[in-house]
Amino acid sequence: MKYFILLVFFLITACSTTGIIPMDEGTYMIASRSAKPGFGPPLGAKANIYEEANSFCAKTKQMVETINFEMTDAGFARPGTVSLEFKCK
């Protein structure tokens, strides 16, 4: 039982991200799922993907230009999700 509780805790606190995915014509995508249970916007996941996108663009001394951003709030038995399409400019 003790190990089951620990497993559930780690599954709840873990965030999954796709990493930076190249698309076409110099555009990239990154998505993440919030592990925070409950209702509301996944603001932590939003911050994480923008931080990763900014780090990616900073390697070439550029900044993130958002092309499309989508955010789905967490709900009952559903994690919040965010996705970002961007260019480095």
ROVEX-878308 format. One record per atom (N, C-alpha, C): x, y, z; residue number from 1; atom name; chain. Coordinates in pm, 1 decimal. Each point is the difference from the previous one (the first is absolute). Layout:
<rs>
east/north/up/seq/atom/mol
X/Y/Z/NUM/CA/A
...
</rs>
This chain:
<rs>
east/north/up/seq/atom/mol
82.8/-119.0/0.0/1/N/A
-82.8/119.0/0.0/1/CA/A
86.9/125.0/0.0/1/C/A
107.9/-3.9/77.7/2/N/A
90.5/114.1/8.2/2/CA/A
58.4/33.8/-138.0/2/C/A
40.5/-101.8/-74.8/3/N/A
57.7/22.2/-132.7/3/CA/A
-105.2/50.0/-98.8/3/C/A
-120.4/-46.2/14.2/4/N/A
-108.8/46.2/-86.1/4/CA/A
-23.7/148.8/19.9/4/C/A
-0.5/44.5/123.3/5/N/A
-19.4/141.9/30.7/5/CA/A
114.6/83.3/-58.6/5/C/A
122.6/-48.8/11.5/6/N/A
113.9/70.6/-58.2/6/CA/A
-10.0/6.7/-151.7/6/C/A
-41.2/-108.0/-61.9/7/N/A
-16.5/-3.3/-145.1/7/CA/A
-103.9/101.6/-44.6/7/C/A
-113.4/3.2/67.9/8/N/A
-105.7/95.3/-33.8/8/CA/A
51.6/142.5/17.7/8/C/A
73.3/26.0/106.0/9/N/A
55.8/133.0/23.7/9/CA/A
91.8/41.4/-115.0/9/C/A
89.9/-87.6/-43.3/10/N/A
91.6/34.2/-108.3/10/CA/A
-73.0/18.1/-132.3/10/C/A
-103.2/-77.1/-24.2/11/N/A
-77.3/17.5/-122.4/11/CA/A
-74.2/133.4/-0.6/11/C/A
-48.9/40.6/114.5/12/N/A
-72.5/126.3/9.1/12/CA/A
93.7/119.9/-14.5/12/C/A
119.7/-9.7/56.4/13/N/A
90.8/114.5/-1.3/13/CA/A
85.8/8.6/-125.1/13/C/A
-0.7/-100.1/-83.7/14/N/A
82.3/2.1/-120.4/14/CA/A
-67.1/80.2/-111.0/14/C/A
79.4/74.9/-73.9/15/N/A
-49.6/71.4/-117.4/15/CA/A
59.3/-67.1/-122.7/15/C/A
-77.7/-10.4/-101.9/16/N/A
52.1/-55.6/-123.8/16/CA/A
6.1/110.4/-103.5/16/C/A
106.8/0.5/-77.1/17/N/A
17.2/98.4/-105.7/17/CA/A
51.5/-69.2/-124.3/17/C/A
-29.6/57.9/-113.6/18/N/A
44.8/-58.7/-125.8/18/CA/A
141.3/40.0/-34.5/18/C/A
49.3/107.1/61.6/19/N/A
126.2/57.4/-44.2/19/CA/A
-26.2/83.9/-124.6/19/C/A
103.8/58.9/-54.9/20/N/A
-13.3/84.6/-118.9/20/CA/A
-8.5/-90.4/-122.3/20/C/A
-105.1/17.4/-78.4/21/N/A
-21.1/-79.8/-120.2/21/CA/A
5.2/91.9/-122.3/21/C/A
95.5/-20.8/-91.4/22/N/A
4.4/80.5/-121.3/22/CA/A
-121.9/-28.6/-87.6/22/C/A
-56.2/106.7/-56.1/23/N/A
-112.9/-15.4/-92.1/23/CA/A
48.9/42.5/-138.0/23/C/A
-65.5/90.4/-65.3/24/N/A
43.8/42.2/-133.0/24/CA/A
32.4/149.2/-2.2/24/C/A
83.4/40.2/-93.8/25/N/A
35.4/139.1/-24.8/25/CA/A
47.5/73.4/125.5/25/C/A
84.4/-63.1/78.0/26/N/A
57.2/63.7/117.9/26/CA/A
-93.3/12.5/118.1/26/C/A
-107.9/-77.0/1.7/27/N/A
-90.5/2.8/114.4/27/CA/A
22.3/-124.9/84.8/27/C/A
-32.6/14.8/127.5/28/N/A
18.5/-107.8/96.8/28/CA/A
-125.3/-13.7/84.3/28/C/A
-12.2/-113.9/65.8/29/N/A
-112.3/-24.5/88.5/29/CA/A
51.3/-63.2/128.3/29/C/A
-65.6/31.4/109.2/30/N/A
24.8/-65.5/128.2/30/CA/A
-134.2/-9.8/71.4/30/C/A
-21.7/-109.2/70.2/31/N/A
-125.0/-19.4/74.2/31/CA/A
32.2/-61.9/135.7/31/C/A
-88.3/23.8/93.5/32/N/A
19.6/-53.6/134.2/32/CA/A
-134.4/-27.9/64.1/32/C/A
4.3/-89.2/94.7/33/N/A
-119.0/-34.8/77.5/33/CA/A
29.0/29.0/145.8/33/C/A
-92.9/64.8/65.9/34/N/A
16.8/32.8/141.2/34/CA/A
-39.3/-119.4/85.3/34/C/A
82.6/-28.5/97.9/35/N/A
-31.9/-110.9/89.8/35/CA/A
-75.0/47.8/123.2/35/C/A
-22.3/129.6/9.3/36/N/A
-69.6/54.3/116.4/36/CA/A
-146.1/-43.2/-2.6/36/C/A
-45.9/-70.7/101.9/37/N/A
-139.4/-43.8/1.5/37/CA/A
-93.7/116.4/31.1/37/C/A
-122.7/-15.3/-39.1/38/N/A
-100.3/101.7/30.0/38/CA/A
-44.4/73.1/-123.3/38/C/A
-69.9/108.5/21.5/39/N/A
-55.7/77.6/-109.1/39/CA/A
79.5/128.7/-17.6/39/C/A
1.7/51.7/-121.3/40/N/A
64.6/127.9/-24.7/40/CA/A
106.5/-7.9/-106.9/40/C/A
57.6/115.7/-30.6/41/N/A
99.2/6.2/-107.4/41/CA/A
134.7/-57.9/42.8/41/C/A
70.8/-62.5/-92.7/42/N/A
131.7/-58.1/29.4/42/CA/A
110.6/104.5/-15.1/42/C/A
3.8/97.4/88.9/43/N/A
94.7/110.7/-12.3/43/CA/A
144.7/-44.3/14.2/43/C/A
24.9/-101.1/82.6/44/N/A
136.1/-51.6/14.2/44/CA/A
50.2/-60.9/-129.8/44/C/A
-86.1/-73.7/-68.4/45/N/A
37.5/-61.3/-127.6/45/CA/A
24.7/108.1/-105.1/45/C/A
-80.4/106.0/3.1/46/N/A
18.7/111.4/-93.7/46/CA/A
136.8/63.4/21.7/46/C/A
34.5/25.1/124.1/47/N/A
130.2/58.7/31.2/47/CA/A
113.4/-91.7/-45.2/47/C/A
-15.9/-129.6/20.6/48/N/A
105.3/-95.2/-37.8/48/CA/A
24.4/-2.6/-149.7/48/C/A
-106.7/0.3/-80.9/49/N/A
22.8/-8.1/-145.0/49/CA/A
57.8/129.8/-54.7/49/C/A
-41.3/113.6/55.5/50/N/A
59.9/126.4/-44.5/50/CA/A
146.3/8.6/42.8/50/C/A
31.8/-50.3/117.3/51/N/A
138.7/-1.1/45.0/51/CA/A
86.0/-86.2/-92.7/51/C/A
-51.1/-116.8/-36.3/52/N/A
74.5/-89.1/-89.2/52/CA/A
13.0/60.1/-139.7/52/C/A
-105.9/62.2/-51.3/53/N/A
4.6/64.0/-131.7/53/CA/A
98.4/116.5/0.6/53/C/A
-0.9/80.7/105.5/54/N/A
93.7/111.8/9.0/54/CA/A
144.7/-48.4/8.1/54/C/A
25.4/-105.7/72.7/55/N/A
134.9/-56.5/8.0/55/CA/A
45.4/-49.7/-136.8/55/C/A
-91.7/-62.8/-72.9/56/N/A
29.9/-51.5/-133.7/56/CA/A
38.9/114.2/-93.2/56/C/A
-78.7/107.2/-1.7/57/N/A
27.4/113.4/-88.9/57/CA/A
123.6/78.1/44.7/57/C/A
26.0/5.4/128.2/58/N/A
114.8/75.3/51.9/58/CA/A
133.0/-58.9/-46.9/58/C/A
0.9/-126.7/-35.6/59/N/A
123.4/-62.9/-49.8/59/CA/A
49.0/66.9/-127.5/59/C/A
-91.8/58.2/-77.2/60/N/A
34.7/71.0/-123.4/60/CA/A
-20.7/150.5/16.3/60/C/A
-4.1/44.9/125.1/61/N/A
-17.8/141.7/34.5/61/CA/A
-125.8/60.0/-64.0/61/C/A
-106.3/-78.9/3.9/62/N/A
-128.5/44.6/-52.0/62/CA/A
-104.0/-7.4/111.1/62/C/A
-119.6/48.7/-30.8/63/N/A
-109.0/-2.3/97.6/63/CA/A
-118.4/-76.7/-58.4/63/C/A
-88.6/-44.8/88.3/64/N/A
-119.1/-75.9/-39.9/64/CA/A
-103.0/94.0/-60.1/64/C/A
-53.5/-39.6/-114.7/65/N/A
-116.4/66.0/-58.8/65/CA/A
-113.3/-102.4/0.0/65/C/A
-103.3/25.0/78.0/66/N/A
-111.6/-93.5/10.8/66/CA/A
-83.6/4.3/-127.5/66/C/A
-22.5/-116.9/-57.6/67/N/A
-87.8/-12.5/-116.1/67/CA/A
-138.4/-43.9/45.7/67/C/A
-3.9/-99.9/87.0/68/N/A
-127.7/-50.3/51.4/68/CA/A
23.6/-56.0/140.0/68/C/A
-91.7/32.3/90.0/69/N/A
6.1/-52.2/136.1/69/CA/A
-138.1/-50.5/38.0/69/C/A
-6.8/-122.4/51.4/70/N/A
-126.7/-57.8/44.5/70/CA/A
16.8/-52.9/141.5/70/C/A
-102.6/23.1/82.8/71/N/A
3.9/-46.5/138.1/71/CA/A
-136.6/-57.3/35.7/71/C/A
0.7/-119.4/56.8/72/N/A
-122.5/-65.6/45.3/72/CA/A
8.6/-15.2/151.2/72/C/A
-99.7/51.0/69.8/73/N/A
-2.6/-9.0/145.6/73/CA/A
-14.0/-144.3/46.6/73/C/A
53.6/-24.7/117.1/74/N/A
-16.0/-131.0/62.9/74/CA/A
-143.9/-14.7/47.2/74/C/A
-47.0/-120.7/2.4/75/N/A
-135.0/-29.1/45.7/75/CA/A
-2.8/-132.1/73.5/75/C/A
-116.2/-48.1/26.0/76/N/A
-15.6/-127.1/70.6/76/CA/A
65.0/-111.6/-81.1/76/C/A
102.3/-64.0/56.7/77/N/A
72.6/-111.9/-61.8/77/CA/A
62.4/38.4/-134.1/77/C/A
32.6/129.2/-17.7/78/N/A
61.0/45.9/-125.1/78/CA/A
105.1/105.6/33.6/78/C/A
125.6/-23.8/-39.7/79/N/A
103.5/99.0/27.5/79/CA/A
-13.1/120.1/-93.5/79/C/A
52.9/112.2/41.8/80/N/A
5.6/116.6/-86.4/80/CA/A
110.3/-18.8/-103.2/80/C/A
-18.8/54.2/-118.6/81/N/A
99.7/-12.1/-104.8/81/CA/A
28.9/136.2/-62.8/81/C/A
120.0/14.8/-51.0/82/N/A
39.2/119.7/-74.0/82/CA/A
80.7/-42.9/-121.3/82/C/A
-14.7/76.3/-107.8/83/N/A
83.6/-22.3/-117.7/83/CA/A
37.3/135.1/-58.7/83/C/A
121.1/7.2/-52.0/84/N/A
55.3/124.6/-53.8/84/CA/A
64.1/-28.4/-133.0/84/C/A
-40.1/75.8/-102.1/85/N/A
69.0/2.2/-128.5/85/CA/A
72.7/133.0/-4.3/85/C/A
128.2/-2.3/-37.8/86/N/A
79.2/122.0/3.6/86/CA/A
110.6/0.9/-104.4/86/C/A
55.9/118.5/-20.7/87/N/A
119.5/20.2/-81.3/87/CA/A
103.0/70.1/86.2/87/C/A
123.2/-14.6/-38.3/88/N/A
107.1/76.5/65.3/88/CA/A
32.5/117.9/-91.9/88/C/A
-11.0/121.2/54.9/89/N/A
28.2/122.1/-78.1/89/CA/A
93.6/89.1/75.9/89/C/A
</rs>
